[in-house]
Each structure stands twice: as structure tokens, then as C-alpha cells.
């Protein structure tokens, strides 16, 4: 079965992904799957928190008083209050206020729910 899966995925971006055998009937392999998922989560979090802030912008607008509001989802790294950020080639801005599901936040990690 593993060879068939590898063959089916060989031409895709998943060609070198691990294949973990699991039985829904006996539960065999469940612990291996849990360990693999925990490892993948750790590696993904480390990758997402390295480098520059990446933000998928939903909206950006300016309020009177020259305050720019940007809404979206943090995809990589993190941002915290008073961090200086650069929006496109505009002058640096400051993360003066952040909210997650309507509640004020001091820090937002990658993949934070809006």
C-alpha cells in the first residue's frame, strides 16, 4: 500500500512526504501518527515564526488623524504592540492596537484566528 501511495504522489509536491500506516479497526499506528503530527506542528511553528512578518491583508484604510488600519491574518512570524512595521513601501507604522475575535491582544502569533 505504501508503494502505491508513493507512486500516486510522486509527481506532486507531496512526493517525499512521510507515509504513516494506520488501522481504523485495530488502532495500530495511531501513536506513530500522533508523534508525526506533533513533529510537523513544531516544525511549522518554527518556520512560521522565523523571518519577516507576513500578513494576508483583508482591508487597509486610513482614519482621520493619519491612522492606518490594517485587518487580516498573520501567516508568518508574529507582531506585538509597539512593533514597527512597514506596509508596502510606505513609511514605517506602529502596531498600536490588535484584536483577535473582538478582544484586545498584546501579541498575535502566526495563524491566529481573526
N, CA, C and O of each residue as an XYZ file, in Angstrom:
456
protein
N       0.827     -1.199      0.000
C       0.000      0.000      0.000
C       0.870      1.261      0.000
O       0.560      2.226     -0.697
N       1.949      1.255      0.773
C       2.828      2.425      0.832
C       3.412      2.734     -0.538
O       3.493      3.898     -0.928
N       3.820      1.705     -1.270
C       4.392      1.905     -2.610
C       3.367      2.526     -3.554
O       3.716      3.379     -4.370
N       2.112      2.109     -3.452
C       1.066      2.675     -4.299
C       0.838      4.149     -3.993
O       0.652      4.961     -4.900
N       0.856      4.484     -2.716
C       0.658      5.877     -2.305
C       1.821      6.727     -2.807
O       1.614      7.805     -3.363
N       3.040      6.239     -2.608
C       4.220      6.977     -3.078
C       4.168      7.188     -4.596
O       4.487      8.270     -5.089
N       3.765      6.154     -5.327
C       3.673      6.260     -6.792
C       2.627      7.295     -7.192
O       2.850      8.076     -8.117
N       1.491      7.307     -6.503
C       0.416      8.254     -6.832
C       0.830      9.695     -6.550
O       0.379     10.618     -7.228
N       1.686      9.887     -5.552
C       2.094     11.238     -5.155
C       3.419     11.674     -5.765
O       3.835     12.816     -5.565
N       4.081     10.809     -6.492
C       5.446     11.072     -6.950
C       5.590     12.350     -7.776
O       6.628     13.007     -7.702
N       4.593     12.711     -8.545
C       4.680     13.905     -9.392
C       4.106     15.157     -8.729
O       3.959     16.195     -9.374
N       3.788     15.057     -7.455
C       3.200     16.205     -6.754
C       4.190     16.754     -5.725
O       5.281     16.212     -5.544
N       3.802     17.807     -5.076
C       4.610     18.381     -4.008
C       4.677     17.501     -2.777
O       5.441     17.775     -1.852
N       3.872     16.435     -2.762
C       3.853     15.515     -1.622
C       4.661     14.244     -1.887
O       4.583     13.285     -1.120
N       5.425     14.240     -2.957
C       6.178     13.051     -3.343
C       7.120     12.531     -2.284
O       7.379     11.329     -2.232
N       7.644     13.406     -1.433
C       8.596     12.985     -0.394
C       7.985     13.055      1.003
O       8.700     12.948      1.999
N       6.695     13.231      1.078
C       6.024     13.301      2.387
C       6.032     11.926      3.041
O       5.970     10.907      2.354
N       6.108     11.899      4.368
C       6.069     10.597      5.043
C       4.707      9.925      4.862
O       3.670     10.587      4.817
N       4.736      8.608      4.759
C       3.508      7.812      4.693
C       3.438      7.035      5.997
O       4.359      6.290      6.330
N       2.352      7.205      6.733
C       2.198      6.572      8.042
C       0.989      5.659      7.991
O      -0.143      6.106      7.810
N       1.250      4.376      8.154
C       0.173      3.385      8.112
C      -0.607      3.406      9.420
O      -0.021      3.364     10.502
N      -1.936      3.471      9.314
C      -2.817      3.500     10.481
C      -4.010      2.592     10.208
O      -4.551      2.571      9.102
N      -4.410      1.844     11.231
C      -5.595      0.992     11.109
C      -6.731      1.601     11.920
O      -6.606      1.790     13.130
N      -7.839      1.908     11.250
C      -9.020      2.408     11.953
C      -9.691      1.298     12.749
O     -10.436      1.563     13.692
N      -9.425      0.061     12.368
C     -10.042     -1.083     13.041
C      -9.317     -1.423     14.334
O      -9.947     -1.545     15.384
N      -7.989     -1.578     14.267
C      -7.218     -2.010     15.436
C      -6.574     -0.862     16.192
O      -6.196     -1.018     17.353
N      -6.445      0.291     15.545
C      -5.770      1.424     16.177
C      -4.261      1.382     16.009
O      -3.554      2.275     16.477
N      -3.773      0.356     15.349
C      -2.333      0.243     15.129
C      -1.841      1.442     14.315
O      -2.451      1.820     13.314
N      -0.734      2.029     14.758
C      -0.133      3.161     14.063
C      -0.607      4.521     14.541
O      -0.067      5.543     14.119
N      -1.602      4.554     15.410
C      -2.139      5.836     15.880
C      -1.067      6.646     16.617
O      -0.942      7.852     16.402
N      -0.299      5.988     17.479
C       0.744      6.706     18.220
C       1.803      7.255     17.285
O       2.300      8.360     17.500
N       2.161      6.501     16.241
C       3.122      7.000     15.250
C       2.563      8.232     14.545
O       3.280      9.205     14.313
N       1.290      8.181     14.211
C       0.648      9.324     13.568
C       0.643     10.538     14.488
O       0.940     11.648     14.046
N       0.310     10.343     15.757
C       0.307     11.459     16.717
C       1.689     12.094     16.830
O       1.815     13.319     16.830
N       2.727     11.259     16.926
C       4.093     11.785     17.020
C       4.465     12.564     15.753
O       5.064     13.636     15.829
N       4.108     12.016     14.598
C       4.427     12.688     13.333
C       3.704     14.026     13.230
O       4.291     15.003     12.764
N       2.446     14.090     13.652
C       1.695     15.345     13.614
C       2.282     16.378     14.580
O       2.368     17.561     14.253
N       2.684     15.925     15.762
C       3.293     16.841     16.737
C       4.608     17.391     16.203
O       4.900     18.574     16.372
N       5.393     16.550     15.568
C       6.659     16.995     14.976
C       6.405     17.993     13.863
O       7.079     19.020     13.785
N       5.440     17.704     13.000
C       5.120     18.606     11.894
C       4.635     19.959     12.421
O       4.983     21.003     11.869
N       3.840     19.939     13.478
C       3.354     21.191     14.059
C       4.511     22.024     14.601
O       4.551     23.237     14.396
N       5.450     21.381     15.289
C       6.612     22.082     15.837
C       7.453     22.688     14.726
O       7.870     23.843     14.814
N       7.703     21.905     13.677
C       8.500     22.402     12.551
C       7.794     23.553     11.837
O       8.440     24.521     11.436
N       6.486     23.456     11.677
C       5.720     24.508     11.012
C       5.732     25.784     11.841
O       5.911     26.875     11.299
N       5.544     25.655     13.153
C       5.545     26.833     14.029
C       6.907     27.508     13.999
O       6.986     28.735     13.947
N       7.985     26.722     14.031
C       9.331     27.301     13.986
C       9.555     28.030     12.667
O      10.141     29.113     12.649
N       9.098     27.451     11.571
C       9.242     28.082     10.251
C       8.406     29.358     10.170
O       8.875     30.369      9.648
N       7.187     29.324     10.674
C       6.292     30.482     10.598
C       6.747     31.633     11.475
O       6.383     32.781     11.218
N       7.541     31.350     12.515
C       7.966     32.392     13.430
C       9.372     32.895     13.125
O       9.966     33.600     13.941
N       9.904     32.545     11.971
C      11.229     32.989     11.570
C      11.093     33.997     10.433
O      10.259     33.831      9.543
N      11.899     35.020     10.468
C      11.918     35.977      9.369
C      10.929     37.107      9.530
O      10.532     37.459     10.641
N      10.541     37.666      8.408
C       9.673     38.840      8.394
C       8.217     38.488      8.669
O       7.775     37.367      8.417
N       7.488     39.457      9.187
C       6.051     39.311      9.381
C       5.380     39.158      8.022
O       5.664     39.912      7.091
N       4.498     38.186      7.916
C       3.684     38.028      6.705
C       2.226     38.141      7.129
O       1.763     37.402      7.997
N       1.517     39.062      6.516
C       0.129     39.331      6.860
C      -0.718     39.281      5.600
O      -0.465     40.013      4.642
N      -1.729     38.410      5.605
C      -2.691     38.386      4.498
C      -3.694     39.502      4.785
O      -4.538     39.372      5.671
N      -3.598     40.578      4.045
C      -4.402     41.773      4.308
C      -5.806     41.614      3.730
O      -5.979     41.338      2.543
N      -6.794     41.792      4.590
C      -8.190     41.812      4.141
C      -8.591     43.218      3.733
O      -9.171     43.433      2.669
N      -8.267     44.179      4.607
C      -8.629     45.575      4.344
C      -7.539     46.485      4.895
O      -6.859     46.144      5.863
N      -7.387     47.622      4.279
C      -6.470     48.646      4.754
C      -7.113     49.993      4.452
O      -7.524     50.250      3.321
N      -7.200     50.849      5.462
C      -7.808     52.158      5.248
C      -7.228     53.148      6.248
O      -6.658     52.762      7.268
N      -7.382     54.422      5.941
C      -6.858     55.478      6.795
C      -8.014     56.210      7.454
O      -8.986     56.586      6.798
N      -7.894     56.408      8.766
C      -8.864     57.200      9.524
C      -8.326     58.615      9.651
O      -7.128     58.854      9.501
N      -9.223     59.545      9.927
C      -8.758     60.920     10.097
C      -7.727     60.964     11.218
O      -7.845     60.251     12.214
N      -6.735     61.793     11.044
C      -5.652     61.855     12.020
C      -4.454     61.044     11.565
O      -3.513     60.840     12.332
N      -4.480     60.573     10.308
C      -3.367     59.837      9.697
C      -3.098     58.492     10.368
O      -1.948     58.059     10.447
N      -4.137     57.837     10.846
C      -4.007     56.497     11.417
C      -4.405     55.490     10.357
O      -5.496     55.578      9.793
N      -3.529     54.530     10.080
C      -3.835     53.489      9.109
C      -4.274     52.239      9.844
O      -3.610     51.794     10.780
N      -5.390     51.675      9.420
C      -5.926     50.445      9.999
C      -5.759     49.339      8.967
O      -6.153     49.491      7.811
N      -5.165     48.216      9.399
C      -4.978     47.066      8.522
C      -5.583     45.857      9.212
O      -5.260     45.574     10.366
N      -6.459     45.139      8.514
C      -7.035     43.923      9.078
C      -6.602     42.745      8.226
O      -6.414     42.872      7.016
N      -6.447     41.596      8.871
C      -6.059     40.404      8.128
C      -5.599     39.305      9.066
O      -5.855     39.340     10.270
N      -4.921     38.337      8.491
C      -4.464     37.165      9.242
C      -2.951     37.065      9.168
O      -2.371     37.139      8.084
N      -2.306     36.895     10.329
C      -0.860     36.731     10.385
C      -0.521     35.329      9.873
O      -0.977     34.332     10.433
N       0.280     35.259      8.809
C       0.653     33.976      8.215
C       2.053     33.542      8.611
O       2.347     32.347      8.611
N       2.908     34.468      8.942
C       4.271     34.124      9.292
C       4.832     35.105     10.283
O       4.539     36.300     10.239
N       5.655     34.580     11.190
C       6.262     35.323     12.273
C       5.170     35.806     13.220
O       4.130     35.157     13.337
N       5.381     36.913     13.888
C       4.390     37.434     14.834
C       4.558     38.944     14.939
O       5.554     39.508     14.485
N       3.588     39.571     15.532
C       3.633     41.015     15.754
C       3.126     41.278     17.164
O       2.213     40.608     17.645
N       3.736     42.273     17.825
C       3.276     42.644     19.161
C       3.108     44.152     19.237
O       3.609     44.884     18.383
N       2.406     44.609     20.252
C       2.151     46.040     20.404
C       3.453     46.828     20.320
O       4.483     46.399     20.840
N       3.399     47.966     19.673
C       4.507     48.899     19.506
C       5.600     48.407     18.553
O       6.620     49.080     18.404
N       5.413     47.243     17.899
C       6.348     46.831     16.857
C       6.247     47.802     15.697
O       5.158     48.274     15.373
N       7.361     48.099     15.078
C       7.370     48.917     13.871
C       7.203     47.995     12.681
O       7.909     46.995     12.557
N       6.272     48.329     11.809
C       6.009     47.525     10.621
C       6.050     48.428      9.395
O       5.789     49.627      9.488
N       6.376     47.851      8.258
C       6.393     48.599      7.008
C       5.306     48.023      6.118
O       5.299     46.826      5.828
N       4.393     48.870      5.689
C       3.313     48.461      4.808
C       3.710     48.881      3.403
O       3.783     50.070      3.093
N       3.967     47.884      2.552
C       4.483     48.136      1.205
C       5.717     49.012      1.312
O       6.619     48.711      2.095
N       5.775     50.079      0.550
C       6.928     50.980      0.602
C       6.613     52.237      1.404
O       7.369     53.209      1.369
N       5.490     52.215      2.128
C       5.095     53.379      2.916
C       6.071     53.572      4.071
O       6.853     52.673      4.379
N       6.028     54.749      4.716
C       6.871     54.941      5.907
C       6.504     53.921      6.981
O       5.388     53.403      6.980
N       7.433     53.623      7.904
C       7.140     52.664      8.970
C       5.881     53.032      9.754
O       5.568     54.209      9.934
N       5.186     52.034     10.204
C       3.982     52.216     11.016
C       4.188     51.478     12.340
O       5.144     50.717     12.491
N       3.300     51.704     13.282
C       3.399     51.076     14.599
C       2.165     50.222     14.851
O       1.044     50.655     14.583
N       2.364     49.017     15.363
C       1.237     48.158     15.732
C       0.702     48.666     17.068
O       1.105     48.183     18.126
N      -0.198     49.631     17.018
C      -0.674     50.306     18.222
C      -1.850     49.606     18.883
O      -2.099     49.801     20.073
N      -2.576     48.794     18.123
C      -3.741     48.109     18.668
C      -3.962     46.836     17.873
O      -3.873     46.849     16.645
N      -4.250     45.734     18.558
C      -4.528     44.468     17.876
C      -5.709     43.794     18.550
O      -5.878     43.872     19.767
N      -6.528     43.128     17.734
C      -7.685     42.405     18.250
C      -7.735     41.037     17.617
O      -7.339     40.851     16.467
N      -8.227     40.080     18.381
C      -8.458     38.719     17.895
C      -9.841     38.334     18.371
O     -10.113     38.311     19.572
N     -10.706     38.033     17.434
C     -12.122     37.746     17.716
C     -12.731     38.807     18.625
O     -13.466     38.500     19.564
N     -12.405     40.075     18.321
C     -13.005     41.190     19.044
C     -12.362     41.529     20.367
O     -12.772     42.494     21.012
N     -11.362     40.767     20.797
C     -10.733     41.015     22.099
C      -9.342     41.611     21.914
O      -8.591     41.155     21.052
N      -8.982     42.625     22.711
C      -7.645     43.217     22.598
C      -6.557     42.179     22.859
O      -6.711     41.314     23.721
N      -5.449     42.270     22.107
C      -4.321     41.351     22.254
C      -3.032     42.159     22.339
O      -2.924     43.233     21.747
N      -2.053     41.636     23.080
C      -0.737     42.262     23.128
C       0.206     41.637     22.120
O       1.211     42.241     21.748
N      -0.119     40.408     21.669
C       0.737     39.692     20.739
C      -0.132     38.763     19.903
O      -1.074     38.162     20.418
N       0.178     38.642     18.627
C      -0.539     37.718     17.741
C       0.468     36.818     17.035
O       1.330     37.314     16.309
N       0.376     35.514     17.231
C       1.283     34.590     16.550
C       0.794     34.282     15.141
O      -0.314     34.657     14.756
N       1.637     33.595     14.380
C       1.245     33.157     13.052
C       0.010     32.275     13.142
O      -0.172     31.544     14.115
N      -0.825     32.347     12.135
C      -2.046     31.551     12.023
C      -3.073     31.855     13.095
O      -3.923     31.016     13.394
N      -3.008     33.039     13.677
C      -4.011     33.443     14.668
C      -5.352     33.612     13.964
O      -5.418     34.158     12.862
N      -6.400     33.149     14.592
C      -7.737     33.304     14.037
C      -8.113     34.765     14.096
O      -7.834     35.447     15.082
N      -8.757     35.258     13.024
C      -9.138     36.680     13.002
C     -10.114     36.997     14.104
O     -10.543     38.143     14.238
